[in-house]
Amino acid sequence: MFEENNASKKTAVYYTGLFLVMTALIYGYFMKEQKSFIWEGDGFSQHYLVFKDYLSMWRGFLSHPTEGFPFWDWHIGLGADVIASYGYYVIGDPFVYLGLLFPEGMTELAYHVLILVRVYVVGLAFLAFCRQMKIKTPGALFGSILYTFTFYVVLNVVRHPFFLLPMIIFPLLCLGMERILQGESNIAFILAVFFSAFSNFYFFYMLTVLVFIFAITRYFNLYGIKEWSRIVGYVWRALYSYLIGVLMAGILLAPVVWGFLHSSRQPGEFAAGLSFYPIEYYFGLFKNLLITERFLWTVFGFSACTVLVAPLLFLWRKKFGHITANLAVYAVILLLPAFGSIMNGFSGPYNRWTFAIPLFISAGSAILFNERFNLTRSELRAMGLSAVAFSSVPLMIADAGDVTPFRLAYPIPVAFAWLVWALLVWAYWLNQSGRLNSNAKTTISVALLILAMANLVFNARDFYQPNGQNEVAALLDYGTVDETYNETFGGAEQLIKDPGIYRIGVTSKDTDVKNQMALLNRMGMNSYLSVTNGAVADFAKQLENNQFQLIQPVRGGFDDRRIANNLLGVKYILTEAGHAKYLPAGYEVVQRTGEEKGAFVVAQSEQAYPFAYAESVYLSTEEFEKYNPVEKEAFLSYGIVLEPSETDTAALTPFAGELAVKSVAFSLASSDPEKVQVSGGTITVKDGEGTIELRPNDPQELANAEVYVHLKGLHFDPKHQAEYGWTSIGYGARVSIDDRTKAVEQGDLLSFSSYFHREDMLFNMESKGDTTDSAPLSLQLNAAGTYKVDDIKIYAYPLDGQYAARVSEKQANAMAIETFTDEKIIGTITQAKPSVLTTSIPYTSGWKAQVNGKEVGTVKVNYGFIGIPLPAGESEITLTYQTPLLRTGGILSISGVLLLFCNQRFWNKKRQASLPQ
């Protein structure tokens, strides 16, 4: 069928043809149904949006290069560093820049084409690996299809397209390491390390661990344990090659890592505090091997050939060598959460590194294919027994009463394994009888390839299509995504003609608004990105924003809290007309998009704080943290919070006033003791539909005040404890009054990226007028079990005219801004006494300040924002931004390139010296 030689350009041509066939069979369905690859979750909110926005930045730069590339963008959340925010997604991905070859109006097409280009290159990387490992053409071609269309790829085509990059990089890293171990040039390894470090720091960590596991196993496979002393030279060469690659990537790696280390993410408990995974995880390691399901990001879904390769890992230990060794190490890593946590950067025990497993499964399958006519009876018998074992999986699942959303997901892959085995037995029988001629060999080879392709097509379509897992139901229709972004607010943002500097907010009911402001080119509040400014998160945590999430510290209108919105400069709020009742006090509807259902409104407040203003009243962080969260918010209308050890406060005025926040006395009562029982600090929920009423002793204390419910010291014990499996500790809490409801979710321990323990919950139930006829406050906890609560408080913060006077004072002390661009702000201000210029610029060391031409160090105010000490009198302020460590990273990259050049010259001299004279 094919020439028995190493993979070559001709092999790549064959692969291209097979790739086109597979793509048509799998993704032709998408074209038929006009479905996109854009997942309505992160695909819509992050991946396509960031891709589109980043390309627009480049198009703007290429059109006006003298204006420079924007390293800060006011439309990302409250304003953010572009490299820190987008480095995880697009900046280091070389395929993204191919999007510039498409017209701006074809960005959606570019997104889809480039995903398929990535998938195509996945297979090319595998072929390059096979060539280096001397796996002959027939098997390399066969394995390339298994590798390219494994479930990890199929999943991430529509979930996280940039997760395809490690599927490309890992074979190249192993290829480069192999060349070092074989005494060849280290250039391939250096370039692969550079590609890995430059493209994505998160996967770079995993790839580093994985390639050195490969190096160790491969070394002993090549040289054995007797020559262990030689390893020192190889380790040295690998390490300095690795260092050169890392240095070359420094210009991007350094600022991206800096952004991550200063982000809102927090490490949490190692391995989520687990010694072992839930029992269903271990069952999944076996039952999910051939199907498109996953648990804790353990992604298998391999081809049916895996069934036949499995016994060969033991029978062909010498022939497989490093393949068996690597898979054995991976098997150990999969068993314990501690290993999963280490592979995930000492974070949660999620196995996103399982992209590495298909490389060795596919390489083993490639070797099996090349040996298809040389198998022995005992080897075929072992494969048959393996098929028998896997054939029991559907029966075991049926006996366990396991419910799956599709009928044929388990037996069909096993059936493919039996068909492949039958062909191999037929080849053996023909060979033994002397009838294995060239025509028979071609027939069997083509049949094996067709079976493998059919197996993978079935798996992919089972995952995507309605008669399987129906993933397409979670995808947007093709051609609708840009319009959906533009209709985020029904066009209401276009009604705002105000040319000033302000932010646009939303209400607590608009949680679907995440990163859209970046495409609408408006200054907003919300962001939903893997890396978000940690200082902003500190501010949100101090005020106990109940909308807080680790990667969304400011979202959902900051729970509609008046002072927080004013402080952040939110002058306008956009929301659906039906959500107008959640507008914070002081925001009045001034415009709407129409009278029909689904209309949007524009609400305006005259009490938004200026973008920058002089403030001389302060409170130390130590004193501030003695307040409850409502008092903290109230104080922010009087002054600012500073850390005295970091700021000279001698000329400032310490706050000595009283805050008018009232603690309202109330009684607790269950609405239905059959569903909920209350006893002291213990709430027992038997049915999540039950509620607890919070009845103020004097309802008039809530009149004309902002009302808050505060739960402190929460701990939940679920009612139903699984004997062997996983018991969820997640639950939801809801507080209602009249026609308004606020909800907070406590994520489950193993909920990826969203778990942190909410010890306290604060619900802003907003301002109330006359409370005489109001219904009582009610609390609902939706999961059955026992809740321990240290304390429950109702706070009331009266609405009065004094607040408006304090805001007016801040507005009178505003800096007159003359220049406002992404990376430069210039303005003037005059004040009678020394003060601190207080801004709502998220704090980062990238912002540098000059006052009257002299550089002045910035300070952190209110835990999360830029402040600048000012002398009395008139001051001219200039703020400029540069991404932290960008210059340092540039120097590192230059150093890396110089070292690469020196390394190459040294290698060339060494090679010339080794040539015969």
N, C-alpha and C positions, 0 to 999 in steps of 0.2 A: 504493500500500500504506500508506504513512505520509505525514503532512504534511511538506513540505519546509521545515521551520523548525528553529530551535535546540532542543536537548534541553530538555525541560520535565518537569513532574510526570507528564504523560501518558506520556512516554517511560519514566519510572521505573516506571510501572504495567506497561507492556509488558515491560520488563526483568524485573520481578518474576515475571511469568508464565513467561517463558522460563527464568529461573533455577530455578524450581520444577520445570520439566520436565527440565532438565539434571541437577539434583540427584537427581531420582527415577531417571533413567536410569543415572547413575553410581553413586550411593550406595544405591540400592535393593538392590543386590547385598549390601551390608554388612548390611542388615536381614535379608535372606533367610538369610544364612549366620551371623547373630548375631555378626558381627565388630565390634570396636571400632576407633576411630582411634588406639589407644594402641600405639605401636611398642614391642616388647619390649626395645629398647635404651634410648635416651634418653627415649622417651615414658613408659616405666614408671619408670625410675630418676630422671628429672628433671621432665619437663613436667607430667604429671598429678599426681605426688607434690607438687611445689612448689605447684601450683594448689590442691590440696586442703588442704595445710598452711597456706598463706597465708589461705585463706578461713576456716579454723578459728581463726586468730589474730584475724581481724576479728570473727567471731561471738563469740569470748570477750570482745573489747573492747566490742562493742556490748551484751553482756549485763551486763558489769561495767565501765562506763566509768571509774569512779573509780580502778580499778587501773592504768589507762593502757595504751597499746599497747606490746607487747614489742619493743624495738629490739635486744635481744640474746636469743639462744635457745640454751640449753645442749644442745638435742637436735640441733642442726646440727653435725655433725662433733664436734670437741672443745669446741664452743661458738663461736658466730659472730655477727657483726652481721647483722641481718635484711635491712637495706637493701642492704648490700654483697653479700650472698649471693643474695638473691632479686630484686634490681633488674634484673638481666639478663633475667629470665624474666617476671615478673608485675606488679611494683609499679606501673609506669607504663602498663600496658596497660589502657585504660578498659573493655575488654570483660570483663576478669576480674571486675570489681566487680559486673557483672550476675549473676554466680554467686550473689551473696547473696540474689537474688530466689527462688532454689530452696531447698527444704528441705534440711537437711544430708544426709539419706539419699538425695538425688537429685543428689549432686555429680557423679557420673559422667555422668549425663544432661546436666547443665549444661555440662560440659566439651565434650561433643559438639555440643550446640546452639550454643554460643558459637563453636566453630570454623566452623560453617556460617554463622553471622551475620557473622563476619569475611569469609568468602568473598563473601557477598552485598554487603557494604559495599565490597569491592574493585571491583565493577562500578559501584556508585553513584559512587565517586570518579572512575572513568573517564568516566562520563557528565558529571560536573561539569567535568572537564577539557575534554571535547568542547564543552560549552556555551560555556566561556570562549574556546576556539579557533575557535568558530563553525563547527564540523563539524555539518552538518545531522542531523536526527533519524534517518533510515533508516540512515545509515552509523554514527552514534553507537551505535545499538542493536546493529547487527551487530558493531561493534568491541568493545562491552562484553562480549559473550559470548566473543569470542576472548581478551580480556584476563582475564576472570574465571576461565576454565578452561584457561589456559595451563599448561604442565607445572610451572612454578615453584610455582604454587598447588596443583596436584594432588599434587606431591611433599610439600609441607610441611603439607598437611592431616593427614598421618599421621606426618611426621618431626619437624618443628619448627613447631608452630602459630603461635608468635609471630613467625615469619619472614613471616607474611602481612601484618604491619603496614606494612612499607615499600612493599608493593604498594598500600596505601591512601594512605600519606603522600606518596609521590613525585608522583602526579598532582596532589595538593593543593598541594605546594610549587611545582610548575611553573605551576599555575593562579595562585597568589599572585604569582609572579615575572612572569607575563604581565600581570597587572593593573598592576604597577609600571611595566613597560615601555610599557604603553598609557596611562600617566599617570593611572591610576585609584587607588583607595584601596589602601594597603599592609596593611590589617588582615588580609586573608586570608593574606598571606605571613607576617605575625607569628604568627598563630595556628597555621599549619602548622609553622613552625619550633618553636614551643612544643611542639606535639604530638610532633614528631619527637624533640626533645631530652629530653622528659619520658618518652617511651615506652621508648626503648632507646638507650643511649649508643653502642653498637657500630654499629648501622645509622645513627645520626645522623651519624657521621663520613662514611660513604659517601654518604648523602643530601646532605650539605653539598657534597661534591665534585661530585656529579651535578647538583644544581640550578644550580650556578654554571657548569657546562659548558652546561647548557640556556640560562642567561641570556646567555652570550657568543654562542652560535650564534643564538639568537633575536634578539638585538639587531642583529647584522649582517644577519639575514634581513629585519628590519623597516626598518632605516635605511641599510643599506649601508655600505661602507667610507669613502665620501666624508664622512659625518657622524660620523666616529669621535670628534670632540671632544666630542660630546654625551654620550659614555659616562660621563664623570666624574660628572655629576649622577645618573645612574642607579645607578652603583656606590655613591655615597655613600648614596643612599636605600635601596638593598638592604642595605648593610652595617649601617646603624643600625637598620633593621627587623629584621635577623637578630639583632643584639645584644639588642634588646628581647625577642625570643622566647626567646633563650638565658637571659637574666636571669629571665624568668618561670618557666622550668623549674628554676631554681637549687636550690630546696628538695629536689629529688630528684637532679638532675644532679650537684651538688657532692659529696654523700656517695658516690654511685655511682662517680664518676670517682676519688675518693680511694681507695675500696676497690679499684678496678682497679689503680691505680698502686702499691698496697701488697699486691698479690696474688702468688700463687705463679707466675704466668706469667712467662716470660722471653723477651726479644725474639728471640734466635737470630740466625742469619746472614741478612742482607738477601736477600730473594727466595730463601731456602734455598740461596744460593750459585749459583743457576742463571743462565746467560746466556740460554738458550732452554729452552722446555718440551720434554718428550719428544716424539718424532715422532708417536706415537699421539694426542697431544693435538691436533695440527694436523689430522690426519685427522678427529678427532672434531668439530672446528668445522664441518666440512662434513656428515659423515654423521649427526650427532646433531641437525641443525637441525630435523627434523620428527618425531623419535622421542623416547621417554622414557628416554634414557640421559644420563649426565653424567660428566664427568671433572674433577677438581679444582674442584668446585662451579661449573663452567660449565654452567648449566642452560638448555637451549633447549626442544625439544619444542613448537615453534610450530605453528599451524594450517597447512594446505596452502596457504592464501591467500598465505603468505609467498613461495612460488615465483613467484606472479604479480606480487606487489608489487616483488620484487627488481629487475627491469629498469626499473620506473617510478621508482626512486630516482634514476636517471640521466636518464630521459626527462622526468620531471616535476620537475626540480630547483627550478623556481620555485614550482610548486604545493605541493610537499612541503617545500621550504625547510629549516626547522629539523629536520625528520624525517630527511632525508638527512644533514644535518650531524652530528646527534647520533649516528646509527648509524655514520657514518664514524669519528668519534672513538672510539666503543666498539670498532670493528673494530681500531683501532690498539692500544687498551689490551689487547685479548685476545691480541695477538701475543707480548708479551714478559713474562716473570715479574716484571721490575722494576715494570712498571705494575700488575700484579696485586697485588704486595706493597704498593705505595703505596695502592691502593684498600682494602687489608685492614689499614690502620693500620700500615704498614711491618712487617707480620708475614709469615707464609707466603704464597706466591703463589696464593691461592685466590680464585676469582671469585664470591664470594657476592653481589657487586653486580649480577649479571646479571638480577636482578629488574627492572632498569630497561629492559631491551631490549624486553620485550613491550609497554610503553606506546607506543613509537613504531612497532613492527610493527603493533599493533592500530589505531593512529591512521591509518597508511598504508592499512591494509585498509579502514578506515571511509571514507576519501576515495575509494578505488577503488570501493567499493559505491555511493557517491553518484554516481559517474561511469559506472555500469554501462551506461547507455544512450547514452553519449556517446563511447565509445571509437572510435579510428580503426583502420584496417587495419594500419598500421605498429605501433601499440601492441599490438594483438592478436598480431601476428607475433612481436614481442619476447617477449611472455608465453609463446607457444608454444615458442619456442626455449629459454626458461628451463625450461619443463616437460620438454623433451627432455633438457636437461643434468641435471636432478634425477632423471630416469628412469634414468640410467646408474648411480646410486648403488647400487641393489640388485645390479646386474651386477658392479660393481667389488668389492663386498664378497664376492660369491660367488666371484669369481676369486681374491681374496686368501685364500680359505678361512676367512673370519671366521666364528666360531661365535656365534650368538645364541640366547637361550633361547626365542625365539618365531619363527614362520615368516613372518608377514605384517606385521611391524612396519615394514619399509622400503617395500615396494611399495604398501601400502594408502594411506598419506598421499599418495603421488604420484598414485595413481588418483583420489583426491579432487581433487587439483589439476587433473587433466585434465578431470574432470566440470565443475568450476567454469569452466574455460576454455571448454569446449564450450557452456555456457549463455551465456557472454558473447559467443561467436561467433554463437550463435543470435540473441541480442538485436541484435547488429550487423546480421545478415542481414535480420531482420524490419524493422529501422529503415530499412535501405537500400531494401527493397521496399515500404515504406509500410504495412506490416501490424502495426506495433508499437502496438497499441491498449492501453487501460487494463487489459483482462483479461490480455493477454499480459505486460504489465509486472508485474502482481500475481503471475502464475504464476512468472515468472522470479525475481522478488524472493524469494518464499517458498521456491522451490527452492534458491536460493543460501544462504538462511539455514538451511534444513534440512541441506544438504550440510555447511555449516560446523559445525553442531551435531553431526551424525553423525561427522564427522572428529574432533572433540574428545572425544566419548563413546568412540569407538574407542581413541584414545590413552590416555585415563584408564583404561578397562577393561583395555587391554593392559598397563598398568603394575600394576594392582591384582590382576587375576584369574589363576587357575592356568594358563590357556592362554597367558598372556603372561609377564611378569616375576614374577608371583605374590607381590607385595608383601604380600598378606593373610596369607601364611604367617608373616610376621614380626610380626603383630599379635596382641594378646590377644583372646580371646573376650569379647564384651560381657558385662558383669555379673560378671566374675571378678577385676577388678583389686584391689578393696578386700580381698577374701578372701585374695588372694595376698600382699598386704602383711602381713596379720594372721598368715599362716602362714609368715612368713620364718624363724622358729625353731620352727615347730611348736607354738607356745604356750609354749615353754620359759621365755620371759622372765617369764611369769606365776608361775612357781615361785619366783622371787626376791622375797621379802617384806621384805628388808632395807631399813629406812627411812633409812639413812645416805646420805652424799654420796660417790658412787663412779661409775666408768664401767664399761660392759659392753663387752667386746671380742669378737673372733672369731679364727679361725685363718687361716693363710695360704691355706687351701683355700676360704675363704668369700669369694671376690672378688666374688660376686654381691650381697653385702651392701654397699650404697652409701649411700643416704640414708634407708633405711627407719626408722632410729631416730627420725627426726623425727615420723613418724606413730605409732610405738609409744610415744612420749613417754618415751624412756629416754636417759640420758646415755651416749653411745657414743664411738667414735673416728673412724669412717669418714665421709667426705663425697665427693660426686661432683658438683661444681658448677663452672661456668665461672670463677667468681671465688672463690678460696680464700685465706685468710690467708697472706701471704708469710712471716711469721715462723715459722709452723708448718713451712712448706716448708724454711726454713733449718735448723731443728732436724733434720728428716728427712734432709736432704742431708749434714749433718755426720756423722750416724751411718750414712750410706750405706744407708738402708733400701731393699732391693731391690724393694719393692712400690711405690716412689715413681713417680708420674706427675705431669705438670705440673698437672693439675686434680684429682689425688687424691694429695696428698703423704703422707697417712697412710691406709693401706688394708690389707686383708688381714692384720690383726693385727700389723702392724709386723714381719712375717716371724717371728712367734712368739718374739721376743726377750724374755727374762725381765725384764731390768732396765728396758728401754724401756717395757714394759707396766706394770711396777710404778710407774715414775716418773710415768706418765700417770694413775695412780689406777685402773687396771683391776683391780677386785676379783673380777669374774666374767667368764667367757668362755662364750659359747654357740656350739655347733657340732654338726654331725651326729655321731652316735656313731662312725661310721667314720673321722672325722677326729680323734678323741681322741688318737691317737698323735702329733699335731702340737702338742699343748698345751705351752706353755713349762714349764720346771722350776718346781716350787712350786705349780702349779695342779692340783688334784685334783678328780676328778668327784665331785659330791655329790648330784646328782639327774639324772633322765632322764625323758623324756616317755612312754616305753614300751619294751617289749622287741623290738618288731617292727623290720624293716628300715626305715631312714629315720628312726629315732628321733633325738631331739636330747638332748644332755647339757648340764648346767650344771656348770662347773668353777669352783672357788673358790680364791683364794690369800689367805693371811694376811699376805702381804708387800707388799701395795699401799701405796704412799706416801700419806700424808695429802694432802688437797686443798690444804692450806696448812700449812707448817711452818717453823720457824726454822732457818737454816743459817749457820754462821760460817766454814766451810772453803771456800776458793774456789781457782780456777785461772783465770789470764788466758786470753783467747781465743787469744793468741799461743802460749802454752805448750800449750794444749789441742789446737791444730791440728797439733802435732808428733806426736801419737799416731796409731796406726792406728785404724780404726773400732771394733774390739773393745775396745781400751784406752779409747777415748772413752766407750763405754757402761759399762765397768767403773768408770771414774772417777765417773760420775754416782751411784754408790752411796756415794761418799766426800764429795762436796761439789758445788758449783755452778760454772758458768762465767760469768764477768763480763768486761766490757770496762773495764779500769781507768780509761781516759780518760773514761768516762761515769759512773763510780761511785767514791765514796770508799771505798777498801778498807783504810784505815789501821788500823781497829779489827778487821779480819778476819784469819783465819789462812790463809796460803798453804799449799797442799797440798804436802807433801814426802815422801809415802809412796811405796811401790812397788806397782805393779799386777802381779798374778800371771798375766797373759796370756802363754802360751807359744807360741813359733813352733816348730812340729813339723817335723822333717826328714822328707822323703819322696822317693820316686822316681816318675817318670812313665813309663807304658808304654801303648802302643796295644793294645787288645784284638784288633784285626784290622788289620794294616798295609795290607791291600788297601782298607780304607775310610778309615782315619785314620793319618796319619804325624806323628811329633813329632820336631823337630830344634831343640834349643836353645829360643829364644823363639818359634819358628814352628810352628804346627799347621796341617797341610794336610788338609782334609776332602774326601774324594772321594765319600763316601756319608754322608748325615746319620744313618744308623742306627748308625754306628760310635761307639765310646766310648773314652775315655782313662781308665786306672786310675791313681789317686793312692794309692800304697802307703806308709804311714808306716814309717820305719825301726824305730821302737819303738811298736807299736800300743798299749801300755799307757799312753802319754802322753795318749791320748784317754779313758782310763778316768775315770768320774765327773767329766766336764767337758762344758761346752758347746763344740761343735765348729763351726768356721767355715772356709769356703773363700773365699779372696779372690783375684780376678783383677784385676790392675792394668795400666793402659796398653793397653787393647784397641783394635785396629784390624782391620777386616774388608775384604778384597778378594774380591768374588764370583767364582766360577769362570766362570760364563757371562756374559760381557759382551755386551750387545746391541749390534749394529753401528749401528742407528739408533734403536731404541726405548729404553725406560726399563729400567735394571737395578736391581733392588731391592737395597738394602743392609741390609735387615732380617734378623734371625735370632733364634733362641732358644737359650739356654744352660740346661742342666739338670745338676744335681748330685744324685746318689743315694747312699744308704748304707742297707743293710738294706732295710726296706720303706718308707723315706721318700724323697721326691723333692721338690726345690725347683727352680723355673724362673724365669728372668728373660727378658723379651722386649726386644730392641733394635728399636724401631719403624723403619719405613722412613722415608726422608727426607721423602716427601710424604704421610705418614700424618697426617691432620688432627688437631690438638690433642694428639697423643701423642708427637710426635718430639722427642727431645733425645738428644744423643750420650752413651751410657753408657760413659765411659772406664774406669770400674771397676765390678765386680760383686761383691757380698758375699752368700754363701749361709749362712744359719744352719741347720746340720744337727742342732741341738738336742743335748740332753745324752745321754751314753752311760754305761752301766754297765760291766760286764766286757767288754772288747773282744777277748778271746782268739779267739772264734769268729766275729767280725764279718767281713762281706765288706768289701773295700776301697772307698774312695770312688771314684766314677766321674763323669766329666765328658763330657757329650755336647753337641756343637754341630750344630744341625740344618740348616744351609745349606752347600752345597758351596762351597769357596773356601779362601783362605789367611787365617789369623788370626795377627796379631802380638800377642804378650803380653809386656809388660815384665817381669812377675813373677807367680808363682802362690804363694800362701801357704796353709798350714793353721794355724789358730790353735786353741788349747785354753784355755778359761777354767775352772779347777777349781771345782767346787761344794763349798763348805765352810760351816761354821757361822758364820764371821765375817761373812758377808753378812747373815744373819738378825739378828745383833747390830746391825749398822749400820742396818738397817731399823727395828728396835725403837727405836733412838735417835731416828730421825726421827718415829716414831709418838708417842714420849714428848714430843717438842717440837712437837706439832701445835697449831694454833690451834683453840680451842673456838669453833665457829661457832654463833651464836645465830640469825642471819637469813640465809637463802639463797634469793634469788629471781632472776629473770632479770637484773635490773639493780641489785641491791643485795646486798652481803654484809657482815655485821657479825659480829665475833668478838673474842675476847680471847686474849692469850698473855703468858706470863711467861718470860723467859730471863735467865740470869745475866750475859751479856755482850752487847755490840752484835752484831747479826746481820742477815741478810736474810730477810724473810718470803718463802719460795719457794712459788710456786703453779703449778698446771698450767692457768692461765687463758691462752689464746693472747694473745700480746702485741699490743696496739693502744693508740694514744693516747686512745681513747675511755674507757678505765678510769681513774678518778681516785681517789686514796687520801687518807684522813685518818688520822693517828695521834694519839690522845688529843686529837681535835678540831682538830688543825692539819694543813693540807694539806701533803702530802709528795709529791714527784715519784716516779713509778714508774721502775724500771729493768728492762732486759731481762736475764733469766737463762736460761742454757742455750740461748741463741740464739733461743728462740721464746716465752718465757713471762713473765708479770708477776712482778716482784719488788719488795719494799718495804723500804727500809732501816729498821731498828728500833734504838732505844736499849736499853740494859740495863734490866731491870725489867719491870713490867707495862705492857702496851700494849692500848689498845682501837682496833681497826682498822675503818674503814668504807670499803668499795669501792663506788663507784657508776659507772654506765655511761651515756654518751650518745654517739650516733653522731657521729663526727667530721664537722665542717663542716655539720651539720644546721641549727644556728642561723644560721651564715653563709649557707647556702643559702636559708633562710627570708627573711633580709634582702634577698638578691639578688632573690628572687621578688617581694617587696613593691616593691622598686625598679622591677622590670620592669613590674608592674601600673600603678604611678604613671606611668611613661614611656608605657605604652600609652594611659592616660587623656589625658595631655598631647598625645600624637600624634593622638588622635582629635579632640580639641578643635581642634588646629591644622588638621587636614584639613577639619573642618566649617566653620571660618572661611574657609578657602581656597575651599571649594566655594560658600559663600554669596556670597563676593566675586566669583566668576566668573559668577554668575547675572545675567541682564539686570535692570536696575532699572526 
